[in-house]
Amino acid sequence: MTEVNALRILLVEDEVPLAEAVAQLLNKNHYSADMAHDGETGLDNALSGIYDLIILDIMLPGMDGLSVLKNL
């Protein structure tokens, strides 16, 4: 049987308790979830090209989510 790699997800959310809860649920359901808590870090991580999916908050400190999206 071939092992399938987990979907790699980047969660960009500035509310840390919420981000941790969502990441925990994703990990529990066999997804690989990484977190970023501000727009600049989220953009840097997203530009790595390793993520299959990005969950992006709009209201973020530093760079808002729409600016992150435009830069991507």
Secondary structure, 3 states (H helix, E strand, C coil): CCCCCCCEEEEECCCHHHHHHHHHHHHHCCCEEEEECCHHHHHHHHCCCCCCEEEECCCCCCCCHHHHHHHC
